[in-house]
Structures are given as structure tokens and as C-alpha cells.
């Protein structure tokens, strides 16, 4: 572990990637196709990078946020919300040619997803050229976090900059199995990779089910592919960590869940929060697991009462190794 982020000043984090308007519609009765169905609707802000950024802002991290949103009501509201929490959104841009990314979830009466709709085309605009003005800020950061909502060429450009000796350390989240395939086979340049079991297989090019790996084996394989640290999650069954300290299977923090949305993003944010403070990956992941559990116990994608005090008050819940 180097000394960046552990000295007299707070570490600087920049999150790069998806910012989405989420709409959730919960059916009051069994859904009937080809007609109008009564629902209860809810609107919130989402996107992996945006959720990670909000968590970190609520924890008081010195934070920059880089994304592209539409020049519309949703885009203005999304950036304003993060700014009011203390994040620097000056490097995010607005695009007149496409609307802010939107995800619509239609849930049946039991809360299960019946239909999901995603309009994410705007992220195709987040090209390396569009990042040109952000490079000095990224180079000056202690950590850069990016999600795989970015175009493959932009992912490659950020990894290449890190490999070329940029001062920041780089954390990456795979987001989904299709998006995980945007990562190069050579994962050198990635300091910390967050993924789940299925997405890990996509990165490694492993066909399922014949070649299915355990989380620990997947974490080890991803580290062999070049990532310096890897966390492979498996929901309530825990997660595996591969790093310079070795390979270990870690337990999840027992939860009383209300809504699991945002748990993975909270895991990332809690881990990076402690990495900025100088923890090892293994140490930091324990705070990540705690924040993931606290998030499932709220109905929001980011715990609305999140603060360093909330984390401190729940430290006793972390399961000993």
C-alpha cells in the first residue's frame, strides 16, 4: 500500500461512468398484457458510478463525478442532487442530442421483476475525446473509479493511462455480464476489480456451466490476468478477495433486507472509503460488506442516513474472520 490517501490530507476520489434516472412501477394486482395496469410509481437516481459517488459524498469524501446526462429536467436534477451532497460535478457534461439515461422496472405484486427497460444510449457519447478536459483532474486524484457503462474505447484509454504511470489508482466495476466483456483480457492497470461470479466468467471468457468457477477461484484467475486486487461477490453468501495479502473467502454481514437494490454499489463505496484511509483490500472490504448490508435494510438505493457515524455505530455487526 502506498502512502497516497493516508497522510495529512483527505484522499481525492473521482467516479466516472453511469448516471441514470430510475423509475420503478410496482403492480397492485397481477399484470395483464396489452392493457393498462394500476401501479405505484417511484422515481430515484441510479447508475453504478452515480450510486458509488453518492455513497462516498455522504461519507464526506473529496469527490469528483464525471458522466454525461441529457440537457433535460432529469439530467439537471441528477447533477444538482449530487452537487448538493458535496460532489464536484463540474467535469460532467450535458448532451442535447440524447436524453438522460433511464431504467424502468415493472414489478409484479410480489416485487419480482416482470419487465426491465433500459435506455442507455447516451453513454456512447462518453468517448475518450469527451474526457479530454477531465484528464488533469483524473491524474491528480488518489483513486479513480469507473464502471463498465463506459464505451470499450474509453475503458481502454483509462486503463492505458494508469498502465503508463498515471498517479491515480484505478478501481473498476463490471456492472453486468455483457458489459464486463468490454474489459481487455490483460487486466494490468486495474488496481481493484469489483465483479460478481457471473461477470467474472464473462471477463475470463469462460463458458457456463461446464467451466464454472467458485468465487475464490474466479478472484485468483482475475488476479493472474493482471488485476492487482479483486473482489468477487455472491450476495448473502459472501465474497472472495484476492490481493497481495493472499486469497480469502469472506462472509457477508447478516441483513434484514427490505430492498437489495444498490447493495453492490454500496460494497464498492464502503471498500473505497477505507482504501482512501489506507486499509488493505481485505480490511477495507469488511466496511464495504457492512455498508452493503445497511443499504439492503433501507428502501433506497443509497442509504438516506448514511454517514461515518452510521458506519461506526454498526461496526459490531461485522463478522469476525
N, C-alpha and C positions, 0 to 999 in steps of 0.2 A: 504494500500500500504506500503510495507516495504521500507527500505532505499537503497536497492541494486540498483545500476544504477543511483542514484540521488545525489551521493556525489561528491568528488573531482575528481574521475577518470571516464573515459567513461565506459559504461557498455559493457560487453562481450556477444556476441550472437554466438551460434553455430547452423547451419542449417543441418539437417540430412534427407536425402531422395533422391528423383529422380533427375537425370541429364540425359537429353535426347537430341539427335540430331533431330531437327525438319526439315522436308522437306515439302514444300508447292508447289503444282503444280496447276496453275490457267489455266483452259482450254480457249483457244482462240475462240472456237466455241462449239456448243452443243456436248456433249460427245457421241461417237458411240461405243457400246460394241464390244469386240472381234477384235479390230483393233487398230492401232496406232493413237493417238490424239495429235495434236500440243498444247503445253502448255508453259507457262512462269514459270520457276522454281526459288525457293528461298530457301536458307538454313540458319538456325539460330539455336541457342542453346535454349533449353527449359527444362521442368521438373519443378514441383512446387517448390521444395526446392531450386533448382538452380536459378530459377527466383527470388524467395524471397531473396536469397543470393546476387544476382547481384544488385537488388534494394538497399539493405542495404549497400553493398560495395560502391555504387555510392553516398550514403548519408554519407559516412565516418565512418560507424560503425566498431568497432573492431570485426572482424568476422572470424569464422572458418567454414569450409564446409566439411561434411562427406558424402561420397557416394561411389559407385563402378561403374567404367567405364571399357570398354574393353581396352586391350593393343593394340590399333589401332589408326589410324590417328584422328578419331573423338574424342576418349577419351583423347588423349594428347592435342588436340586443345581446348577441352572444359575446362579442368583444367587449361591450360595455360591462357585462356581468363579471368577466374575468378581471377587467381593469379595476372595478370597484373592490375586488378582493385583494388587490395589490400587485397583480401581474402586469408586466410591461408588454403591451400588445402592439407597440409601435412598428414592429417588423412584420406584422401580419398585413395582408393586402386584401382589397376588395375587388371583385371582378364583376363588371357589368354584364358580361356575356353569358354567365351561368348563375343559377340560384344557389343559395347556401345548401350544402349537403343536408339531406333529410332521410331519416329512417322511420318507417311506420310499422308498428307491431299491432296486429289484431289478435287478441287473446280470447280463448273460449271461456265459458263460465268458470272453469276450474283454474284458469290462469295459465293454461298451456298455449304456446304459440300456434295459432291456426294459419297465419299468413304474415310474412315479413316482406316489406317493400323498401328498397334502398336506392336512393338517387345520389350517387357519389361522384358523378362525372366531373364535378368542379376540381377534384384533386388532381386530375390530369394536367391542370394548369400550373401545379406546383413543381415546375421544372427547375433544373439547375440554374437556368438564366434568371428565373424569378427569385432565386435565393441569392443572387449576386450581391445585393446590398446587405444581406444578413451575415456574410462570411466573417467580417471583422468581429461581430458580436459572438458568433459561434466560437471563433478561435480564442476569444478572451474568456470563455466560460470554463468552469471546472468540469462540468458534465454537460453533455448534450444527450437528450433522449429523443429518439424518433420512432414512429410507428410505421408499419408497412402499408398504410393507406397511401403513402407517397408513391409516385411513379418509380419504376425499377431504376431508371437512369439517375434519379435524384438520390435514391438509396445508395446506389453505387458511388455517386460523387461524394457523399458524406463519409462513407466508409473509406474511400480512397484518400480523402483529406486527412482522416485520422491515421491511416497507414503511412502517409507521407510525413508524419511527425507533428501534426497539429497538437496544441497543448491540452485540448479537452479530452476527457474520457468519454466513450460512446456506449450508451445503452440502447437496446433495440427491442421492440415487441413485435411478434409476428402477426398478431391480430386475428388471422384466420388461416385455414389450410391453403386456400388459393392464393392469398396474399403472401403467405410465407414463402412461396415459390419464387418470389421476386428477389430473395436474397441470393447472393452468389454462393457457389459451392465452397469457395475459400472464405471462411468467416474471420480471417485475420483482420484486425482493425476494430473488431467488436470487443469491448471490454466486459460487457454484461448482456447476455441474451435472455430475454423472458419469452417463454413459449409454453404450450401445453403438449400433452402426449401426442395428439393427432397432428398438430402443427409441426412438431419436431420431426415426425416421419416425413412430412412434406418437404421440409428443409433438406433432410438427408436423402430424399429420393427413394424411400422405402415403400414398397407396395404392401398393402394390408390385405388380409390379416396375417398372411404367412410370415412376414418379416417383422411382426410387431415387437417393439422393444419395451421393456419396463421403463418408467421414468428415469431411474438411475442409469440404466444402460444408454438411454437416449441422451441424457445430460453428458455422459462420458464421451459419447460419439461426437456430439456437437463441440465439445472442447477439443477433441482430437482434430476436428475440422478447422480449428483456429480461434474460436471464441475463448477469451481468457477466463470468463466466468459464465456459468449457465444455470438458470433456474427453470426446471420443468415441473409444471403444476398439474395436479389431478384433483382439484376441488377439495371436498371434505376428506379425501384420502391422503392429503398431504402433498409434499413436493420433494423433488430431489435437487441438490446443489452440487455442482462440480466447479471447483476452483483450485487455486494454488494450494489451498489447505486440504485438498482431497475431495472425495466423493462421499456424500452422506444423504440418507433419506430422512426428511424432517416431517414432523406431524403438523397437521392443521390445528388451529386454535378452535376448540369446540364452540359451536354457534347455536343461537336460537333464531334461525333465519326468517325474515319476512319477505325479502326480495334479493336474489343473488346478483342482480344487475350491478355492474361496476366493481365487483369483488376483485377481478383480475387486475383492473386498473389501480385499485387501492393497494394491492400487493406490490405492484411496481413502485407506486409513490412512497409507500412506507419504507421499502427497501432503499430507494434512492435517497430518501430523507436521512437515513442513518449512514449511508455511504458518504454523503456530504460531510457528515460529522466525523468520519474516519474509521467507521466499523469495517470489518471484513465482510465479504458477501454473505458468509454463513451467519455471522452475528446480525447483520442488517436484515436478512430475510425473516428473522423472527418478529421484528417490528412490522415488516410487510404482511406477514401472516395474521398478526393481530389486527392490523387496520383492515385487511380483507374481511375478517370476521365481524368487526364493528360495522362495516358497511352493509353486510348482509342483514344486520339487525335493524337497519333503517329502511324506509321505503324509497329512499332516494339513491341515485347512482353514486353520489358523493355524500358522505355523512354530513348533514347540515350543521352539526355541532362540533365538527372536527376541530381540534386544537392540540397543541403539545400537552396541555393539561389533561385532555381526554385520554390521550395515549398513556400518560403517566398514571392516571387513575385506574387503568386496566392492565398494567404490566403484570399483575399477579395471575392473569389468565393465560399467559404464555406457558406452553407445556415444556417442562424441562427435557433436554435432550437425553 
